[in-house]
Amino acid sequence: MNIYFIINCVGNHKSIVNSGCGASEFLFYTTAYKLSKYFNVTIYNRGNHNPQVIDNINYLYLYDNRNMIDNINNSIVIVQRNFDLIYNLHKKNHNNRYILWSHDHIQNKKSHLFNSRTYDDINNYFSMNNIDIVVVSDFHKNTISNCFPDVKIYRIYNAVFPEYIVRNPNISYDKNQIVFASNWGKGINKILKIGLEYSKINTDFKLILLKPNYCDWQPDLSRYPFVKMIGNIKNKIEYCELLQKSLCVLTTSYPETFGCVFAEALHLGVPVIGDNNIKAGFQEIIKPEYLCNFNDPKKVINIIDIIRKDIVKLDDKFYEDSVIKEWIKLI
Protein backbone atom coordinates (compact mmCIF):
# COMPACT_ATOMS: atom_id res chain seq x y z
CA MET A 1 0.00 0.00 0.00
CA ASN A 2 1.23 3.47 -0.89
CA ILE A 3 1.00 6.28 1.67
CA TYR A 4 1.84 9.90 0.90
CA PHE A 5 2.60 12.28 3.74
CA ILE A 6 2.44 16.00 2.97
CA ILE A 7 4.11 18.35 5.43
CA ASN A 8 4.68 22.10 5.32
CA CYS A 9 8.21 21.79 6.66
CA VAL A 10 11.79 21.21 5.48
CA GLY A 11 14.19 18.45 6.50
CA ASN A 12 13.56 14.75 6.94
CA HIS A 13 13.10 12.19 9.70
CA LYS A 14 16.81 12.26 10.52
CA SER A 15 17.50 15.99 10.45
CA ILE A 16 14.35 16.79 12.42
CA VAL A 17 15.62 14.94 15.51
CA ASN A 18 18.01 17.69 16.58
CA SER A 19 16.43 20.69 14.88
CA GLY A 20 14.62 21.99 17.96
CA CYS A 21 11.48 22.62 15.91
CA GLY A 22 7.89 22.25 17.04
CA ALA A 23 6.72 18.88 18.31
CA SER A 24 4.16 18.29 15.56
CA GLU A 25 6.82 18.29 12.82
CA PHE A 26 8.99 15.84 14.74
CA LEU A 27 6.00 13.55 15.31
CA PHE A 28 4.87 13.77 11.70
CA TYR A 29 8.25 12.78 10.29
CA THR A 30 8.98 10.13 12.91
CA THR A 31 5.56 8.50 12.68
CA ALA A 32 5.89 8.37 8.88
CA TYR A 33 9.30 6.74 9.31
CA LYS A 34 7.89 4.11 11.67
CA LEU A 35 5.02 3.37 9.28
CA SER A 36 7.49 2.89 6.41
CA LYS A 37 8.29 -0.50 7.94
CA TYR A 38 4.77 -1.61 6.98
CA PHE A 39 3.86 0.50 3.93
CA ASN A 40 5.44 2.24 0.95
CA VAL A 41 5.92 5.80 2.23
CA THR A 42 6.57 8.97 0.28
CA ILE A 43 6.93 12.36 1.97
CA TYR A 44 6.35 15.62 0.15
CA ASN A 45 7.90 18.54 2.03
CA ARG A 46 9.10 22.10 1.51
CA GLY A 47 12.76 21.21 1.20
CA ASN A 48 14.18 22.47 -2.10
CA HIS A 49 15.92 19.23 -3.04
CA ASN A 50 16.03 16.64 -5.78
CA PRO A 51 14.13 13.39 -5.18
CA GLN A 52 15.97 11.28 -2.64
CA VAL A 53 15.51 8.06 -0.68
CA ILE A 54 16.42 7.97 3.02
CA ASP A 55 15.84 4.78 5.02
CA ASN A 56 13.41 3.50 2.41
CA ILE A 57 11.33 6.72 2.45
CA ASN A 58 10.95 8.62 -0.81
CA TYR A 59 11.37 12.38 -0.29
CA LEU A 60 9.97 14.74 -2.91
CA TYR A 61 9.84 18.51 -3.06
CA LEU A 62 6.37 19.96 -2.61
CA TYR A 63 6.77 22.48 -5.42
CA ASP A 64 3.03 22.99 -5.84
CA ASN A 65 0.15 22.32 -3.47
CA ARG A 66 -2.13 20.86 -6.15
CA ASN A 67 -0.27 19.69 -9.24
CA MET A 68 1.70 17.03 -7.39
CA ILE A 69 -1.54 15.11 -6.74
CA ASP A 70 -2.07 14.32 -10.44
CA ASN A 71 0.16 11.26 -10.37
CA ILE A 72 -1.14 9.82 -7.08
CA ASN A 73 -3.98 7.31 -7.32
CA ASN A 74 -5.49 4.56 -5.17
CA SER A 75 -3.36 5.61 -2.23
CA ILE A 76 -3.67 7.15 1.21
CA VAL A 77 -2.76 10.82 1.46
CA ILE A 78 -2.09 12.18 4.98
CA VAL A 79 -1.77 15.95 5.26
CA GLN A 80 -0.28 17.79 8.22
CA ARG A 81 -2.76 20.25 9.78
CA ASN A 82 -3.75 22.28 6.68
CA PHE A 83 -7.52 21.97 6.06
CA ASP A 84 -7.47 24.13 2.95
CA LEU A 85 -4.68 22.13 1.34
CA ILE A 86 -6.39 18.77 1.77
CA TYR A 87 -9.63 20.31 0.49
CA ASN A 88 -7.84 21.44 -2.69
CA LEU A 89 -6.00 18.15 -3.17
CA HIS A 90 -9.19 16.13 -2.98
CA LYS A 91 -11.01 18.51 -5.30
CA LYS A 92 -8.31 18.00 -7.92
CA ASN A 93 -8.07 14.21 -7.54
CA HIS A 94 -10.78 12.10 -5.89
CA ASN A 95 -8.99 8.80 -6.43
CA ASN A 96 -7.35 8.54 -3.02
CA ARG A 97 -8.28 8.28 0.61
CA TYR A 98 -7.50 11.55 2.39
CA ILE A 99 -6.73 11.99 6.08
CA LEU A 100 -6.02 15.28 7.81
CA TRP A 101 -3.69 14.91 10.80
CA SER A 102 -4.61 17.84 13.01
CA HIS A 103 -2.47 19.06 15.93
CA ASP A 104 -3.84 22.57 16.37
CA HIS A 105 -6.35 23.96 18.81
CA ILE A 106 -8.93 25.67 16.61
CA GLN A 107 -9.82 28.86 18.46
CA ASN A 108 -11.79 30.86 15.92
CA LYS A 109 -13.42 30.57 12.52
CA LYS A 110 -10.70 32.52 10.73
CA SER A 111 -7.44 30.67 10.37
CA HIS A 112 -4.65 30.29 7.83
CA LEU A 113 -5.39 26.57 8.08
CA PHE A 114 -8.78 27.18 6.45
CA ASN A 115 -7.79 30.03 4.11
CA SER A 116 -11.12 31.70 3.27
CA ARG A 117 -13.28 28.64 3.93
CA THR A 118 -15.82 28.48 6.74
CA TYR A 119 -16.49 25.74 9.27
CA ASP A 120 -19.58 24.77 7.27
CA ASP A 121 -17.60 24.60 4.01
CA ILE A 122 -15.11 22.18 5.53
CA ASN A 123 -17.68 20.17 7.46
CA ASN A 124 -19.86 19.63 4.39
CA TYR A 125 -17.05 18.86 1.96
CA PHE A 126 -15.16 16.54 4.31
CA SER A 127 -18.27 14.60 5.32
CA MET A 128 -19.60 14.27 1.76
CA ASN A 129 -16.24 13.04 0.46
CA ASN A 130 -15.18 10.83 3.38
CA ILE A 131 -12.15 12.92 4.35
CA ASP A 132 -11.22 11.84 7.87
CA ILE A 133 -9.51 13.82 10.62
CA VAL A 134 -7.02 12.36 13.09
CA VAL A 135 -6.80 14.26 16.38
CA VAL A 136 -4.34 13.79 19.24
CA SER A 137 -6.44 13.63 22.44
CA ASP A 138 -10.02 13.24 23.63
CA PHE A 139 -10.07 16.95 24.48
CA HIS A 140 -8.97 17.71 20.92
CA LYS A 141 -11.61 15.34 19.54
CA ASN A 142 -14.34 17.20 21.39
CA THR A 143 -13.24 20.61 20.12
CA ILE A 144 -12.85 19.44 16.51
CA SER A 145 -16.19 17.60 16.65
CA ASN A 146 -17.87 20.82 17.75
CA CYS A 147 -16.39 22.59 14.70
CA PHE A 148 -17.09 19.81 12.19
CA PRO A 149 -19.93 17.69 13.59
CA ASP A 150 -20.48 15.54 10.50
CA VAL A 151 -16.86 14.55 9.86
CA LYS A 152 -15.46 11.19 10.94
CA ILE A 153 -12.80 11.82 13.57
CA TYR A 154 -10.26 9.38 15.02
CA ARG A 155 -8.30 9.98 18.20
CA ILE A 156 -4.72 8.72 18.03
CA TYR A 157 -2.45 10.02 20.77
CA ASN A 158 0.91 11.51 19.94
CA ALA A 159 3.66 8.98 20.57
CA VAL A 160 6.72 9.02 22.74
CA PHE A 161 9.59 7.36 20.89
CA PRO A 162 11.97 6.01 23.57
CA GLU A 163 14.94 5.83 21.19
CA TYR A 164 14.94 9.65 21.02
CA ILE A 165 13.90 10.44 24.62
CA VAL A 166 16.55 8.54 26.54
CA ARG A 167 16.79 8.40 30.31
CA ASN A 168 20.26 8.68 31.83
CA PRO A 169 20.36 6.49 34.97
CA ASN A 170 23.36 8.39 36.35
CA ILE A 171 21.64 11.77 36.66
CA SER A 172 20.40 13.00 40.03
CA TYR A 173 17.90 15.83 40.20
CA ASP A 174 18.17 19.25 41.77
CA LYS A 175 15.26 19.78 44.16
CA ASN A 176 15.47 23.53 43.54
CA GLN A 177 15.19 23.44 39.75
CA ILE A 178 11.85 23.59 37.89
CA VAL A 179 11.28 23.76 34.13
CA PHE A 180 8.74 25.53 31.95
CA ALA A 181 9.16 24.36 28.35
CA SER A 182 6.73 25.82 25.85
CA ASN A 183 5.81 28.78 23.71
CA TRP A 184 6.08 31.58 26.26
CA GLY A 185 2.81 33.08 25.08
CA LYS A 186 0.94 30.14 26.61
CA GLY A 187 0.79 31.30 30.20
CA ILE A 188 4.27 32.53 31.09
CA ASN A 189 2.78 35.25 33.30
CA LYS A 190 1.17 32.64 35.54
CA ILE A 191 4.43 30.70 35.72
CA LEU A 192 6.39 33.81 36.71
CA LYS A 193 3.82 34.65 39.38
CA ILE A 194 4.08 31.13 40.81
CA GLY A 195 7.87 31.37 40.67
CA LEU A 196 7.84 34.72 42.47
CA GLU A 197 5.81 33.29 45.34
CA TYR A 198 7.91 30.13 45.55
CA SER A 199 11.18 32.10 45.54
CA LYS A 200 10.05 33.77 48.77
CA ILE A 201 9.97 30.33 50.41
CA ASN A 202 12.94 28.77 48.63
CA THR A 203 15.76 31.27 48.02
CA ASP A 204 17.70 28.63 46.02
CA PHE A 205 14.88 28.18 43.52
CA LYS A 206 15.72 28.27 39.79
CA LEU A 207 13.13 28.45 37.03
CA ILE A 208 14.46 27.18 33.69
CA LEU A 209 12.71 28.57 30.61
CA LEU A 210 12.81 26.59 27.37
CA LYS A 211 11.03 27.38 24.11
CA PRO A 212 10.69 26.05 20.54
CA ASN A 213 12.74 27.75 17.85
CA TYR A 214 9.75 29.55 16.30
CA CYS A 215 8.96 31.48 19.51
CA ASP A 216 10.56 34.93 19.20
CA TRP A 217 8.60 36.81 21.85
CA GLN A 218 10.37 37.28 25.16
CA PRO A 219 8.86 38.57 28.44
CA ASP A 220 10.46 41.20 30.66
CA LEU A 221 12.36 39.11 33.22
CA SER A 222 14.05 41.92 35.13
CA ARG A 223 11.82 41.35 38.17
CA TYR A 224 12.57 37.64 38.32
CA PRO A 225 16.18 36.96 39.33
CA PHE A 226 15.41 33.27 39.87
CA VAL A 227 14.83 32.76 36.11
CA LYS A 228 17.43 31.12 33.90
CA MET A 229 16.49 31.56 30.26
CA ILE A 230 17.92 28.83 28.06
CA GLY A 231 15.56 29.12 25.12
CA ASN A 232 15.75 26.49 22.39
CA ILE A 233 17.63 23.21 22.94
CA LYS A 234 18.24 21.38 19.68
CA ASN A 235 20.18 18.42 21.03
CA LYS A 236 17.83 15.71 22.31
CA ILE A 237 20.39 14.35 24.80
CA GLU A 238 20.89 17.77 26.38
CA TYR A 239 17.13 18.29 26.46
CA CYS A 240 16.50 14.96 28.22
CA GLU A 241 19.27 15.50 30.74
CA LEU A 242 17.99 18.97 31.60
CA LEU A 243 14.54 17.58 32.33
CA GLN A 244 16.01 14.79 34.45
CA LYS A 245 18.02 17.29 36.48
CA SER A 246 14.82 19.12 37.42
CA LEU A 247 12.40 18.51 40.25
CA CYS A 248 9.40 18.89 37.97
CA VAL A 249 7.94 20.48 34.84
CA LEU A 250 5.06 22.99 34.86
CA THR A 251 2.47 22.93 32.08
CA THR A 252 1.09 25.82 30.09
CA SER A 253 -2.20 27.51 30.88
CA TYR A 254 -3.39 27.00 27.34
CA PRO A 255 -5.79 24.51 25.71
CA GLU A 256 -3.00 22.29 24.38
CA THR A 257 -4.29 19.51 22.15
CA PHE A 258 -1.71 17.14 23.68
CA GLY A 259 1.52 18.39 25.26
CA CYS A 260 4.49 16.33 24.08
CA VAL A 261 7.02 17.76 26.54
CA PHE A 262 4.81 16.65 29.42
CA ALA A 263 4.59 13.08 28.14
CA GLU A 264 8.35 13.06 27.55
CA ALA A 265 9.01 14.33 31.07
CA LEU A 266 6.89 11.57 32.60
CA HIS A 267 8.70 9.01 30.44
CA LEU A 268 11.94 10.31 31.95
CA GLY A 269 10.49 9.97 35.45
CA VAL A 270 10.05 13.71 35.97
CA PRO A 271 6.78 14.83 37.65
CA VAL A 272 4.56 17.28 35.76
CA ILE A 273 2.24 19.73 37.51
CA GLY A 274 -0.67 20.80 35.33
CA ASP A 275 -3.13 23.66 35.30
CA ASN A 276 -6.74 22.46 35.59
CA ASN A 277 -8.24 25.93 35.37
CA ILE A 278 -8.55 25.38 31.62
CA LYS A 279 -9.42 22.28 29.58
CA ALA A 280 -6.46 20.75 27.75
CA GLY A 281 -5.14 17.51 26.32
CA PHE A 282 -2.33 17.29 28.87
CA GLN A 283 -4.90 16.53 31.56
CA GLU A 284 -5.22 13.07 29.97
CA ILE A 285 -1.49 12.50 30.48
CA ILE A 286 -1.06 13.79 34.05
CA LYS A 287 -2.54 12.11 37.13
CA PRO A 288 -5.31 14.13 38.85
CA GLU A 289 -3.27 14.59 42.03
CA TYR A 290 -0.75 16.63 40.03
CA LEU A 291 -3.39 19.01 38.66
CA CYS A 292 -4.40 22.28 40.32
CA ASN A 293 -5.49 25.84 39.56
CA PHE A 294 -2.45 27.89 38.47
CA ASN A 295 -4.33 31.06 39.39
CA ASP A 296 -3.56 30.13 43.00
CA PRO A 297 0.25 29.85 43.39
CA LYS A 298 -0.14 28.31 46.86
CA LYS A 299 -1.83 25.24 45.39
CA VAL A 300 1.05 24.74 42.97
CA ILE A 301 3.59 25.22 45.75
CA ASN A 302 1.78 22.63 47.89
CA ILE A 303 2.31 20.04 45.16
CA ILE A 304 5.94 21.09 44.66
CA ASP A 305 6.54 20.52 48.37
CA ILE A 306 5.31 16.91 48.33
CA ILE A 307 6.74 15.77 45.01
CA ARG A 308 8.87 12.64 44.94
CA LYS A 309 10.59 12.05 41.64
CA ASP A 310 10.55 8.24 41.55
CA ILE A 311 6.77 7.72 41.65
CA VAL A 312 5.74 8.96 38.21
CA LYS A 313 5.63 7.18 34.89
CA LEU A 314 3.96 7.49 31.52
CA ASP A 315 0.99 5.31 30.66
CA ASP A 316 1.71 2.64 28.03
CA LYS A 317 -0.95 4.00 25.64
CA PHE A 318 1.27 7.01 24.88
CA TYR A 319 4.23 4.94 23.69
CA GLU A 320 5.26 4.17 20.14
CA ASP A 321 4.07 0.54 20.12
CA SER A 322 0.48 1.43 21.01
CA VAL A 323 0.28 4.50 18.80
CA ILE A 324 1.71 2.89 15.67
CA LYS A 325 -0.74 -0.01 16.08
CA GLU A 326 -3.55 2.55 16.06
CA TRP A 327 -2.24 4.09 12.86
CA ILE A 328 -1.92 0.69 11.18
CA LYS A 329 -5.46 -0.17 12.23
CA LEU A 330 -6.78 3.09 10.77
CA ILE A 331 -4.86 2.70 7.50
C-alpha positions in Angstrom: 0.0 0.0 0.0 1.2 3.5 -0.9 1.0 6.3 1.7 1.8 9.9 0.9 2.6 12.3 3.7 2.4 16.0 3.0 4.1 18.3 5.4 4.7 22.1 5.3 8.2 21.8 6.7 11.8 21.2 5.5 14.2 18.5 6.5 13.6 14.7 6.9 13.1 12.2 9.7 16.8 12.3 10.5 17.5 16.0 10.4 14.4 16.8 12.4 15.6 14.9 15.5 18.0 17.7 16.6 16.4 20.7 14.9 14.6 22.0 18.0 11.5 22.6 15.9 7.9 22.2 17.0 6.7 18.9 18.3 4.2 18.3 15.6 6.8 18.3 12.8 9.0 15.8 14.7 6.0 13.5 15.3 4.9 13.8 11.7 8.3 12.8 10.3 9.0 10.1 12.9 5.6 8.5 12.7 5.9 8.4 8.9 9.3 6.7 9.3 7.9 4.1 11.7 5.0 3.4 9.3 7.5 2.9 6.4 8.3 -0.5 7.9 4.8 -1.6 7.0 3.9 0.5 3.9 5.4 2.2 0.9 5.9 5.8 2.2 6.6 9.0 0.3 6.9 12.4 2.0 6.4 15.6 0.2 7.9 18.5 2.0 9.1 22.1 1.5 12.8 21.2 1.2 14.2 22.5 -2.1 15.9 19.2 -3.0 16.0 16.6 -5.8 14.1 13.4 -5.2 16.0 11.3 -2.6 15.5 8.1 -0.7 16.4 8.0 3.0 15.8 4.8 5.0 13.4 3.5 2.4 11.3 6.7 2.4 11.0 8.6 -0.8 11.4 12.4 -0.3 10.0 14.7 -2.9 9.8 18.5 -3.1 6.4 20.0 -2.6 6.8 22.5 -5.4 3.0 23.0 -5.8 0.2 22.3 -3.5 -2.1 20.9 -6.1 -0.3 19.7 -9.2 1.7 17.0 -7.4 -1.5 15.1 -6.7 -2.1 14.3 -10.4 0.2 11.3 -10.4 -1.1 9.8 -7.1 -4.0 7.3 -7.3 -5.5 4.6 -5.2 -3.4 5.6 -2.2 -3.7 7.1 1.2 -2.8 10.8 1.5 -2.1 12.2 5.0 -1.8 16.0 5.3 -0.3 17.8 8.2 -2.8 20.2 9.8 -3.8 22.3 6.7 -7.5 22.0 6.1 -7.5 24.1 3.0 -4.7 22.1 1.3 -6.4 18.8 1.8 -9.6 20.3 0.5 -7.8 21.4 -2.7 -6.0 18.2 -3.2 -9.2 16.1 -3.0 -11.0 18.5 -5.3 -8.3 18.0 -7.9 -8.1 14.2 -7.5 -10.8 12.1 -5.9 -9.0 8.8 -6.4 -7.4 8.5 -3.0 -8.3 8.3 0.6 -7.5 11.6 2.4 -6.7 12.0 6.1 -6.0 15.3 7.8 -3.7 14.9 10.8 -4.6 17.8 13.0 -2.5 19.1 15.9 -3.8 22.6 16.4 -6.3 24.0 18.8 -8.9 25.7 16.6 -9.8 28.9 18.5 -11.8 30.9 15.9 -13.4 30.6 12.5 -10.7 32.5 10.7 -7.4 30.7 10.4 -4.6 30.3 7.8 -5.4 26.6 8.1 -8.8 27.2 6.4 -7.8 30.0 4.1 -11.1 31.7 3.3 -13.3 28.6 3.9 -15.8 28.5 6.7 -16.5 25.7 9.3 -19.6 24.8 7.3 -17.6 24.6 4.0 -15.1 22.2 5.5 -17.7 20.2 7.5 -19.9 19.6 4.4 -17.1 18.9 2.0 -15.2 16.5 4.3 -18.3 14.6 5.3 -19.6 14.3 1.8 -16.2 13.0 0.5 -15.2 10.8 3.4 -12.1 12.9 4.4 -11.2 11.8 7.9 -9.5 13.8 10.6 -7.0 12.4 13.1 -6.8 14.3 16.4 -4.3 13.8 19.2 -6.4 13.6 22.4 -10.0 13.2 23.6 -10.1 16.9 24.5 -9.0 17.7 20.9 -11.6 15.3 19.5 -14.3 17.2 21.4 -13.2 20.6 20.1 -12.9 19.4 16.5 -16.2 17.6 16.7 -17.9 20.8 17.7 -16.4 22.6 14.7 -17.1 19.8 12.2 -19.9 17.7 13.6 -20.5 15.5 10.5 -16.9 14.5 9.9 -15.5 11.2 10.9 -12.8 11.8 13.6 -10.3 9.4 15.0 -8.3 10.0 18.2 -4.7 8.7 18.0 -2.5 10.0 20.8 0.9 11.5 19.9 3.7 9.0 20.6 6.7 9.0 22.7 9.6 7.4 20.9 12.0 6.0 23.6 14.9 5.8 21.2 14.9 9.7 21.0 13.9 10.4 24.6 16.6 8.5 26.5 16.8 8.4 30.3 20.3 8.7 31.8 20.4 6.5 35.0 23.4 8.4 36.4 21.6 11.8 36.7 20.4 13.0 40.0 17.9 15.8 40.2 18.2 19.2 41.8 15.3 19.8 44.2 15.5 23.5 43.5 15.2 23.4 39.7 11.9 23.6 37.9 11.3 23.8 34.1 8.7 25.5 31.9 9.2 24.4 28.3 6.7 25.8 25.8 5.8 28.8 23.7 6.1 31.6 26.3 2.8 33.1 25.1 0.9 30.1 26.6 0.8 31.3 30.2 4.3 32.5 31.1 2.8 35.3 33.3 1.2 32.6 35.5 4.4 30.7 35.7 6.4 33.8 36.7 3.8 34.6 39.4 4.1 31.1 40.8 7.9 31.4 40.7 7.8 34.7 42.5 5.8 33.3 45.3 7.9 30.1 45.5 11.2 32.1 45.5 10.0 33.8 48.8 10.0 30.3 50.4 12.9 28.8 48.6 15.8 31.3 48.0 17.7 28.6 46.0 14.9 28.2 43.5 15.7 28.3 39.8 13.1 28.5 37.0 14.5 27.2 33.7 12.7 28.6 30.6 12.8 26.6 27.4 11.0 27.4 24.1 10.7 26.1 20.5 12.7 27.8 17.8 9.8 29.6 16.3 9.0 31.5 19.5 10.6 34.9 19.2 8.6 36.8 21.8 10.4 37.3 25.2 8.9 38.6 28.4 10.5 41.2 30.7 12.4 39.1 33.2 14.0 41.9 35.1 11.8 41.3 38.2 12.6 37.6 38.3 16.2 37.0 39.3 15.4 33.3 39.9 14.8 32.8 36.1 17.4 31.1 33.9 16.5 31.6 30.3 17.9 28.8 28.1 15.6 29.1 25.1 15.8 26.5 22.4 17.6 23.2 22.9 18.2 21.4 19.7 20.2 18.4 21.0 17.8 15.7 22.3 20.4 14.3 24.8 20.9 17.8 26.4 17.1 18.3 26.5 16.5 15.0 28.2 19.3 15.5 30.7 18.0 19.0 31.6 14.5 17.6 32.3 16.0 14.8 34.4 18.0 17.3 36.5 14.8 19.1 37.4 12.4 18.5 40.2 9.4 18.9 38.0 7.9 20.5 34.8 5.1 23.0 34.9 2.5 22.9 32.1 1.1 25.8 30.1 -2.2 27.5 30.9 -3.4 27.0 27.3 -5.8 24.5 25.7 -3.0 22.3 24.4 -4.3 19.5 22.1 -1.7 17.1 23.7 1.5 18.4 25.3 4.5 16.3 24.1 7.0 17.8 26.5 4.8 16.7 29.4 4.6 13.1 28.1 8.4 13.1 27.6 9.0 14.3 31.1 6.9 11.6 32.6 8.7 9.0 30.4 11.9 10.3 31.9 10.5 10.0 35.5 10.0 13.7 36.0 6.8 14.8 37.6 4.6 17.3 35.8 2.2 19.7 37.5 -0.7 20.8 35.3 -3.1 23.7 35.3 -6.7 22.5 35.6 -8.2 25.9 35.4 -8.5 25.4 31.6 -9.4 22.3 29.6 -6.5 20.7 27.7 -5.1 17.5 26.3 -2.3 17.3 28.9 -4.9 16.5 31.6 -5.2 13.1 30.0 -1.5 12.5 30.5 -1.1 13.8 34.0 -2.5 12.1 37.1 -5.3 14.1 38.9 -3.3 14.6 42.0 -0.7 16.6 40.0 -3.4 19.0 38.7 -4.4 22.3 40.3 -5.5 25.8 39.6 -2.5 27.9 38.5 -4.3 31.1 39.4 -3.6 30.1 43.0 0.2 29.8 43.4 -0.1 28.3 46.9 -1.8 25.2 45.4 1.0 24.7 43.0 3.6 25.2 45.8 1.8 22.6 47.9 2.3 20.0 45.2 5.9 21.1 44.7 6.5 20.5 48.4 5.3 16.9 48.3 6.7 15.8 45.0 8.9 12.6 44.9 10.6 12.1 41.6 10.5 8.2 41.5 6.8 7.7 41.6 5.7 9.0 38.2 5.6 7.2 34.9 4.0 7.5 31.5 1.0 5.3 30.7 1.7 2.6 28.0 -1.0 4.0 25.6 1.3 7.0 24.9 4.2 4.9 23.7 5.3 4.2 20.1 4.1 0.5 20.1 0.5 1.4 21.0 0.3 4.5 18.8 1.7 2.9 15.7 -0.7 0.0 16.1 -3.6 2.5 16.1 -2.2 4.1 12.9 -1.9 0.7 11.2 -5.5 -0.2 12.2 -6.8 3.1 10.8 -4.9 2.7 7.5 
